[in-house]
Amino acid sequence: MGLKKWLKNFLHQLLDKEGFYIILFLCVCIVATMAAWVTKKNIHQFIADDIKTPSVEENRTLDSMDGELYNRDGTIVVEDMEVDEELATSISASSKDEPKKEENIVESKPKKKKKEAKKDKKIEMIKPVKGKKGMDYAADQLIYSKTLDEYTTHYGIDIIASENTPVAAALEGKVIESAMDSKLGITITLSHEDEMITRYANLNGERIVKVGDCVKKGQIIGHVGKTSLFETLEEPHLHFEVLIDGKNVDPNQFLSIKN
């Protein structure tokens, strides 16, 4: 009776709160250990199946597929292609024609040189007004101006002549401007071949030609005046300019004017 009672008390204590948690913990550990063992075994089996060596039949299948693209030496097999005789003939004919195209290009170059030579031809102008030269062309250097009382640039030449002296066109051309310039006074501008322009300034108010008129070389287009505000202290004169491609150039290279 004493042994039964002791076992009964032991079991009662074991199944008490602390004892119950101990038994539950042991059960959880056992279940976790079994699960880990089973999982590890399955993983090893899966790896073994994945790296399994291909069978003889599979190897033969792979070899037959490779044989379609490569021979035993590992070189690419290319089927023979028949060359179209007509295509070959046309290619050879086109290659023979290529030198002829180059010859045509070479022949076209001298034509351009002829055009440039025409632009560089000597242009001879007549003196637009009778008189001696006053203030000279000075685009790249400074020249003294009595009116401005300072050294400044001068984009034309002054030909000294008394007022109302006739002014002639230096070249055959067309009147493109006839107006009052704030600096140069009454100005007439003519256009000529090869992008050349001649400008006649400091004229009087008498209108002889108008815009659109075509004038001949030596034809009277105006008269010397004293309308230039920038040259009022200078003697009566014609201010004459020459422009090529819109840029002023030295008129002396086209005229022969002695001082």
C-alpha positions as CSV (number, residue, x, y, z in Angstrom):
1,M,0.0,0.0,0.0
2,G,2.9,2.4,0.7
3,L,4.4,1.8,-2.8
4,K,1.1,2.5,-4.5
5,K,0.5,5.6,-2.6
6,W,4.0,6.8,-3.4
7,L,3.5,6.2,-7.1
8,K,0.1,7.9,-7.0
9,N,1.6,11.0,-5.4
10,F,4.6,10.9,-7.9
11,L,2.3,10.8,-10.9
12,H,0.1,13.5,-9.4
13,Q,3.1,15.8,-9.0
14,L,4.4,14.9,-12.5
15,L,1.1,15.8,-14.0
16,D,1.1,19.1,-12.1
17,K,1.8,22.3,-14.0
18,E,5.6,22.1,-14.0
19,G,5.5,18.4,-14.8
20,F,3.1,19.0,-17.7
21,Y,5.3,21.6,-19.4
22,I,8.3,19.3,-19.1
23,I,6.5,16.4,-20.8
24,L,5.2,18.8,-23.5
25,F,8.7,20.1,-24.2
26,L,10.1,16.6,-24.5
27,C,7.3,15.7,-27.0
28,V,8.1,18.8,-29.1
29,C,11.8,18.0,-29.2
30,I,11.1,14.4,-30.3
31,V,8.7,15.6,-33.1
32,A,11.2,18.3,-34.3
33,T,14.1,15.7,-34.4
34,M,12.0,13.3,-36.4
35,A,11.0,16.0,-38.9
36,A,14.6,17.2,-39.4
37,W,15.8,13.6,-40.0
38,V,13.0,12.9,-42.6
39,T,13.7,16.3,-44.4
40,K,17.4,15.6,-44.6
41,K,16.9,12.2,-46.0
42,N,14.5,13.5,-48.7
43,I,17.0,16.3,-49.7
44,H,19.8,13.7,-50.2
45,Q,17.5,11.6,-52.3
46,F,16.5,14.6,-54.5
47,I,20.1,15.6,-55.1
48,A,21.0,12.1,-56.1
49,D,18.2,11.9,-58.6
50,D,19.1,15.3,-60.0
51,I,22.7,14.5,-60.8
52,K,22.0,11.0,-62.1
53,T,24.2,10.1,-65.0
54,P,22.3,10.0,-68.3
55,S,21.5,6.6,-69.7
56,V,23.1,5.2,-72.8
57,E,19.9,5.9,-74.8
58,E,19.9,9.6,-73.7
59,N,23.6,9.9,-74.7
60,R,22.8,8.5,-78.1
61,T,19.9,11.0,-78.6
62,L,22.2,13.9,-77.7
63,D,24.9,12.6,-80.1
64,S,22.4,12.3,-82.9
65,M,21.3,15.9,-82.4
66,D,24.8,17.2,-82.4
67,G,25.6,15.3,-85.5
68,E,23.1,17.4,-87.4
69,L,25.1,20.6,-86.8
70,Y,28.7,19.3,-86.4
71,N,30.8,16.5,-87.8
72,R,33.3,14.4,-85.8
73,D,36.1,17.0,-86.2
74,G,34.0,19.7,-84.6
75,T,33.7,21.8,-87.7
76,I,30.5,23.4,-89.0
77,V,28.8,21.5,-91.8
78,V,27.7,23.8,-94.6
79,E,25.8,22.6,-97.6
80,D,27.2,23.4,-101.0
81,M,25.4,26.3,-102.7
82,E,25.1,26.7,-106.4
83,V,26.3,30.2,-107.7
84,D,23.9,31.9,-110.1
85,E,25.9,32.5,-113.2
86,E,23.8,35.6,-114.2
87,L,24.4,37.1,-110.7
88,A,28.1,36.5,-111.0
89,T,28.2,38.1,-114.4
90,S,26.3,41.2,-113.2
91,I,28.7,41.7,-110.2
92,S,31.8,41.4,-112.4
93,A,30.3,43.9,-114.9
94,S,29.5,46.4,-112.1
95,S,33.0,46.2,-110.8
96,K,34.4,47.0,-114.2
97,D,32.2,50.1,-114.4
98,E,33.5,51.6,-111.1
99,P,36.7,53.2,-112.5
100,K,34.5,55.0,-115.1
101,K,32.6,56.7,-112.3
102,E,35.9,57.9,-110.7
103,E,37.0,59.3,-114.0
104,N,33.8,61.3,-114.3
105,I,34.4,62.8,-110.8
106,V,37.9,63.8,-111.8
107,E,36.7,65.4,-115.0
108,S,34.2,67.6,-113.1
109,K,36.8,69.3,-110.9
110,P,38.3,71.5,-113.7
111,K,34.9,73.0,-114.2
112,K,34.9,74.3,-110.7
113,K,38.3,75.8,-111.2
114,K,37.1,77.7,-114.3
115,K,34.2,79.2,-112.2
116,E,36.6,80.4,-109.6
117,A,39.0,81.8,-112.2
118,K,36.0,83.8,-113.6
119,K,35.4,85.4,-110.1
120,D,39.1,86.3,-109.9
121,K,39.2,88.1,-113.2
122,K,40.5,91.6,-113.4
123,I,37.8,94.3,-113.0
124,E,38.5,97.7,-114.5
125,M,36.5,100.6,-113.2
126,I,36.4,104.2,-114.5
127,K,37.0,107.0,-112.1
128,P,33.4,108.0,-111.0
129,V,34.3,111.7,-110.7
130,K,37.2,114.0,-111.9
131,G,39.4,115.1,-109.1
132,K,42.3,114.2,-106.8
133,K,42.2,111.7,-104.0
134,G,41.5,113.0,-100.5
135,M,41.0,110.8,-97.4
136,D,42.3,107.3,-98.3
137,Y,40.9,103.8,-97.6
138,A,41.8,102.7,-94.0
139,A,39.9,99.7,-92.8
140,D,42.8,98.1,-91.0
141,Q,44.3,101.2,-89.6
142,L,43.2,104.6,-88.2
143,I,43.2,107.8,-90.1
144,Y,42.5,111.4,-88.8
145,S,39.1,112.9,-89.4
146,K,38.8,116.7,-89.2
147,T,35.1,116.5,-88.6
148,L,35.2,114.0,-85.8
149,D,38.6,115.3,-84.5
150,E,39.8,111.8,-83.9
151,Y,41.5,108.9,-85.6
152,T,39.0,106.5,-87.1
153,T,38.6,103.9,-89.8
154,H,37.5,104.9,-93.4
155,Y,35.9,102.3,-95.6
156,G,36.2,104.1,-98.9
157,I,38.2,106.8,-100.7
158,D,37.3,110.5,-101.1
159,I,37.7,112.1,-104.5
160,I,37.9,115.9,-104.1
161,A,35.7,117.8,-106.5
162,S,33.6,120.9,-106.4
163,E,29.9,120.7,-105.6
164,N,27.6,119.7,-108.4
165,T,30.4,117.9,-110.3
166,P,28.8,115.0,-112.2
167,V,29.3,111.5,-110.7
168,A,29.3,108.5,-113.1
169,A,28.8,104.8,-112.6
170,A,32.2,103.1,-112.3
171,L,30.7,99.9,-113.7
172,E,27.6,98.8,-115.5
173,G,25.0,97.8,-112.9
174,K,21.6,98.2,-111.3
175,V,20.5,100.8,-108.8
176,I,19.5,99.0,-105.5
177,E,19.5,102.0,-103.2
178,S,18.9,105.7,-103.3
179,A,18.6,107.1,-99.8
180,M,19.8,109.5,-97.1
181,D,22.4,107.8,-94.9
182,S,22.8,109.2,-91.4
183,K,26.6,109.2,-91.6
184,L,27.4,109.3,-95.4
185,G,24.6,111.6,-96.6
186,I,22.7,111.1,-99.8
187,T,23.9,107.7,-101.1
188,I,23.3,105.7,-104.4
189,T,24.3,102.0,-104.4
190,L,24.7,99.9,-107.5
191,S,24.9,96.1,-107.8
192,H,27.2,94.4,-110.3
193,E,28.3,90.9,-111.4
194,D,30.2,88.5,-109.1
195,E,28.5,89.8,-105.9
196,M,30.1,93.3,-106.2
197,I,28.6,96.6,-105.0
198,T,29.7,100.2,-105.6
199,R,28.5,103.0,-103.3
200,Y,28.5,106.7,-104.1
201,A,28.0,109.0,-101.1
202,N,28.0,112.7,-100.1
203,L,25.9,113.6,-103.1
204,N,23.6,116.6,-103.5
205,G,19.8,116.3,-103.4
206,E,19.3,116.1,-107.2
207,R,17.7,112.8,-108.1
208,I,18.8,111.5,-111.5
209,V,18.3,107.7,-111.1
210,K,15.9,105.7,-109.0
211,V,15.9,102.2,-107.5
212,G,15.5,99.5,-110.2
213,D,17.2,101.5,-113.0
214,C,19.9,99.8,-115.0
215,V,22.8,102.0,-115.7
216,K,25.8,101.7,-118.1
217,K,29.4,102.2,-117.3
218,G,30.1,106.0,-117.3
219,Q,26.5,107.0,-117.1
220,I,25.8,110.0,-114.8
221,I,23.9,109.0,-111.7
222,G,24.3,112.0,-109.5
223,H,26.4,115.1,-108.5
224,V,28.9,115.9,-105.7
225,G,27.3,117.5,-102.6
226,K,28.1,118.2,-99.0
227,T,25.5,116.1,-97.1
228,S,27.8,113.7,-95.1
229,L,27.5,114.6,-91.4
230,F,30.8,112.7,-90.7
231,E,32.7,114.7,-93.3
232,T,31.3,118.2,-93.2
233,L,34.6,119.9,-92.4
234,E,36.3,118.1,-95.4
235,E,36.4,119.7,-98.9
236,P,33.5,118.9,-101.2
237,H,34.1,115.4,-102.5
238,L,32.7,112.0,-103.5
239,H,32.9,109.3,-100.9
240,F,33.3,106.0,-103.0
241,E,33.2,102.5,-101.6
242,V,33.5,99.0,-103.1
243,L,32.1,95.8,-101.5
244,I,32.5,92.2,-102.5
245,D,30.3,89.5,-100.9
246,G,29.1,92.2,-98.5
247,K,32.5,93.2,-97.2
248,N,34.4,96.4,-97.9
249,V,37.5,96.2,-100.0
250,D,40.1,98.8,-101.1
251,P,38.7,100.7,-104.2
252,N,42.3,101.6,-105.2
253,Q,42.9,98.1,-106.6
254,F,40.2,98.9,-109.3
255,L,41.0,102.6,-109.9
256,S,44.1,104.7,-110.8
257,I,43.8,108.0,-109.0
258,K,46.8,110.3,-108.6
259,N,47.1,112.6,-105.7
